[in-house]
Amino acid sequence: MKKSKTRFAVLGILSYGPMSGYDIKKFYEQNVAGFWSESYGQIYPILKRLATEGLATRSVHKQEGKPDRHIYALTAKGLEELQQWLVAPTGRHIGRHETLLKLMFGQQISLAQNIRQIERFRDRQKGELTEIEALKQRFQQEEVEDPNMPFWQLAFSYGEHVNRAYIKWAEEAIATLREMEPKAPVSTSPKVRYSIHC
């Protein structure tokens, strides 16, 4: 039976230390949102399953005036399963890319509309590149002594390379589409000739 990648993502985050479901979701949003995301609806059932299978422990922390916090911690069995997944071959990535899907049917709209779609895509990737660079800088300042830093840096580098490649492709695609635009017709108005009669 194929296991959900969410399962391994949660095991991996718990390898950093005990966390609640809220802590895990916050970790996603602050650190890996550029390449991986999970909803509360995915995280909590996985946490319960990990605890049932003995891959994580669950403890209840009482809070005055607030709901109890359920804290999960990785067990030795959970770490072993995470390590087995980490060394297993990674499957081929086949993602959904709406911009490319729309471009496949670009003949149905004007060149200007196609260009605008790709401009939006380019601008979005520029924004993501800025976010990655800011996140990288924050980690370099706050987590410089963390032994995980070399691996995080590689992930940041991947994000930078991918987004720069997307931006370069978008610029080339925009230039190609602009070359396809019909040129303004050359004026064919007759030239006026003046003749001098004596």
C-alpha positions in Angstrom: 0.0 0.0 0.0 1.4 3.4 -1.0 1.9 5.7 2.0 1.0 9.3 2.0 3.9 11.8 1.6 2.2 13.9 4.3 3.1 11.1 6.7 6.8 11.4 6.0 6.7 15.2 6.0 5.2 15.2 9.5 7.7 12.6 10.7 10.5 14.8 9.3 9.2 17.9 11.1 8.9 16.0 14.4 12.6 15.0 14.0 13.4 18.6 14.9 11.6 18.2 18.2 8.1 17.7 19.9 5.4 19.8 18.4 1.6 20.2 18.3 -0.5 20.1 15.2 -0.5 23.9 15.2 3.3 24.0 15.6 3.6 21.8 12.5 1.3 23.9 10.4 3.2 27.0 11.4 6.4 25.3 10.5 5.0 24.6 7.0 3.9 28.2 6.5 7.2 29.7 7.7 9.7 27.4 6.3 8.6 25.1 3.4 5.5 26.8 1.9 7.5 27.4 -1.3 7.7 23.7 -2.1 5.4 21.8 0.2 2.1 22.6 1.9 -0.4 20.7 4.1 -3.7 21.6 5.6 -4.9 21.1 9.1 -7.3 18.5 7.6 -4.3 16.5 6.5 -2.0 17.0 9.5 -4.2 16.0 12.4 -5.4 12.6 11.1 -1.8 11.8 10.2 -0.6 12.7 13.8 -3.3 10.4 15.3 -2.3 7.6 13.0 1.4 8.0 13.8 0.5 7.8 17.5 -1.6 4.7 17.0 1.1 3.0 15.1 3.8 3.8 17.7 5.7 6.1 15.4 5.0 9.1 17.7 3.9 9.6 21.3 1.2 12.0 22.3 1.1 13.9 25.6 -1.6 16.4 26.8 -0.4 19.8 28.1 -3.0 21.6 30.2 -3.4 25.3 29.5 -5.3 27.6 31.8 -8.2 29.3 30.0 -7.2 27.6 26.7 -7.8 24.2 25.1 -5.3 21.5 26.0 -2.3 21.2 23.7 -1.6 17.8 22.2 2.2 17.5 21.8 3.6 14.8 19.6 7.2 13.4 19.7 9.0 11.1 17.4 9.7 7.6 18.7 12.7 5.4 17.7 10.3 3.4 15.4 9.2 6.7 13.8 12.7 7.8 13.2 13.5 4.5 11.6 10.6 4.8 9.2 11.6 8.3 8.3 15.2 7.2 7.6 13.9 4.4 5.4 11.9 6.8 3.4 14.8 9.3 3.1 17.1 6.8 1.5 14.4 5.3 -0.9 14.5 6.5 -4.5 12.4 9.6 -5.1 9.6 9.2 -7.7 9.2 11.4 -10.7 7.7 14.8 -10.0 4.7 15.5 -12.1 3.1 18.7 -11.0 0.2 20.8 -12.2 1.2 23.9 -13.9 -1.9 26.0 -14.7 0.1 28.6 -16.8 1.4 26.0 -19.1 -2.0 24.3 -19.4 -3.6 27.7 -20.4 -0.7 28.3 -22.9 -1.6 25.0 -24.6 -4.9 26.5 -25.5 -3.5 30.0 -26.2 -4.9 30.1 -29.7 -8.3 30.7 -28.3 -7.5 34.1 -26.9 -5.5 37.1 -28.2 -1.7 37.4 -28.1 -2.1 40.3 -25.7 -4.1 38.1 -23.3 -1.5 35.4 -23.5 1.3 37.8 -22.8 -0.6 39.2 -19.8 -1.0 35.7 -18.4 2.8 35.1 -18.6 3.6 38.5 -17.2 1.5 37.6 -14.2 3.3 34.3 -13.9 6.7 36.1 -14.2 5.8 38.6 -11.5 4.6 35.9 -9.2 7.9 34.0 -9.5 9.8 37.2 -8.8 7.7 37.6 -5.6 8.5 34.0 -4.7 12.2 34.5 -5.3 12.2 37.5 -3.0 10.5 35.5 -0.3 13.0 32.7 -0.6 15.9 35.1 -0.4 14.4 36.8 2.7 13.9 33.3 4.3 17.5 32.3 3.5 18.8 35.5 5.0 16.7 35.0 8.2 18.0 31.4 8.6 21.6 32.6 8.1 21.1 35.1 10.9 19.0 33.1 13.4 20.0 29.5 12.7 23.6 29.8 11.8 24.8 27.2 14.4 22.1 24.7 13.6 23.6 21.4 12.1 20.7 21.3 9.6 21.9 24.6 8.0 23.9 23.0 5.1 20.8 21.0 4.0 18.5 24.0 4.4 20.9 26.1 2.3 20.7 23.5 -0.5 16.9 23.7 -0.5 17.0 27.5 -0.6 19.5 27.3 -3.5 17.1 25.0 -5.4 14.3 27.5 -4.9 16.4 30.3 -6.2 17.6 28.4 -9.3 14.1 27.2 -10.2 12.5 30.7 -9.8 15.2 32.4 -11.8 14.7 29.8 -14.5 11.0 30.4 -14.5 11.6 34.1 -14.8 14.0 33.7 -17.7 11.6 31.4 -19.5 8.7 33.9 -19.0 10.8 36.8 -20.5 11.7 34.6 -23.5 8.1 33.5 -24.0 6.8 37.1 -23.8 9.4 38.2 -26.4 8.4 35.3 -28.7 4.7 36.2 -28.4 5.4 39.9 -29.1 7.3 38.9 -32.2 4.1 37.2 -33.4 2.0 40.3 -33.1 1.0 41.7 -36.5 3.2 44.6 -37.5 1.6 48.0 -38.1 0.9 48.3 -41.9 3.2 50.5 -43.8 1.5 53.6 -45.2 0.6 53.2 -48.9 -0.8 56.7 -49.4 0.2 58.0 -52.8 3.0 60.5 -52.9 2.1 63.9 -54.2 4.2 65.0 -57.1 4.6 68.6 -57.9 5.2 69.7 -61.4 6.1 73.2 -62.4 4.5 74.4 -65.6 6.0 77.3 -67.5 
